[in-house]
Amino acid sequence: MSDRPDVRVDPWLGTVVHVVGTRQARPNLPDTGCPFCVGGREAPEPYTVRWFPNRWPAMPDERCEVLLYTPEHEATLASLGADGVRRVIDLWADRTAALAARGDVAYVLVFENRGAEVGATIDHPHGQIYAYDHIPARPARLLAANWSPELQPGDRFVAEHGDWLASVPFASTFPIALSLAPRQQIPDVVSLPPSGRDQLAAMLIDVLGRLDRLYDQPLPYMMWLNQRPTDGGDWPHAWFNIEIVSPWRRAGVPRFIAAAEVACEEYFNPVIPEVLAEQLRGT
């Protein structure tokens, strides 16, 4: 059996599926100690931020990377302070630029899964990068629609820092969702100037703190960066933004996607976006 993933496309729906049998062998939890702490398997030397190729990649040719935010095991992204979060943003930008320069990379996805409820197997603060050899379907739809942020979200407004605006989306499939974007168009994190990176750091500290205070406990979440493709094409409408979503509909209670939703791709959200925004503004 080949170690390379088997990429299949549903002949009727066009859904792309990466069949990655080798990832079945990855450990759910480390056997001895945290591999991301200093002296661990993936961080043998002291560091502030660090990246390395994923040992159990979902795609071949070192197109999957792990990003360590801090050597502090008990920290969170929001707890790192302005300087610490800024270092993480700079790492996002550096690795995006490095992977974008490769001829076999068309789209760079930076993302974080926090909490066992969304599949994180190690608590140590970290994120990941997948560098695709094509533009995945969802980003492609957003680009084709010329996505841009709601500059006047009304009752769904949550916070702003400098040029950065945070709001609850009008129609999210997740019970908790936030959209973060600069008011002025920037295509990707690489193009974000120093002042914009500082403002983004302040925004992330703010909204991630609000999410943890929402239920007075750490909120499991998924976060990802939507960026300009790196396929060499002209993308004049690409607008860098960040999405943060959580499956919780109440404290400790996840909302499961049901059969009708999977079958029809029409979703039923029990959380009213305007109410969520009001709650977050008050935290």
SULGIVEN-V287345 format. One line per field, one symbol per residue. ss: DSSP state (2 for helix, 1 for strand, 0 for the rest). phi: phi as a letter, one per 20 degrees, with the letter a starting at -180 (. if undefined). A space follows every 50 residues. Layout:
ss=???
phi=???
This chain:
ss=00000111100000011110222220000000000000010010000001 11100000000001111100000000022222222222222222222222 00000011111111022200000001111111000022222222000000 00022211111001111000000001111111000000222002222222 22222222222222000000111111000000000000001111110111 001100002222220000000022222222200
phi=.fffgeedcgfdemfeceecffffefffcffcmefefgnfgebfdgbdcb cafffcfecemleccddeeafefefcgfefmgfffffffffgffffffff fffdddbddebcddoffdnfecfggbcbcddeebefffgfffffelgbff fcfmfefdabcleecdbeffbdfdfdbcddbffefcfaffeffgffffff gfffgfffffffegdlagefbdcbdecffdenfecfdfcgbcdcccefdb gmdfeefegffffdlcdcdfdfgffggffffee
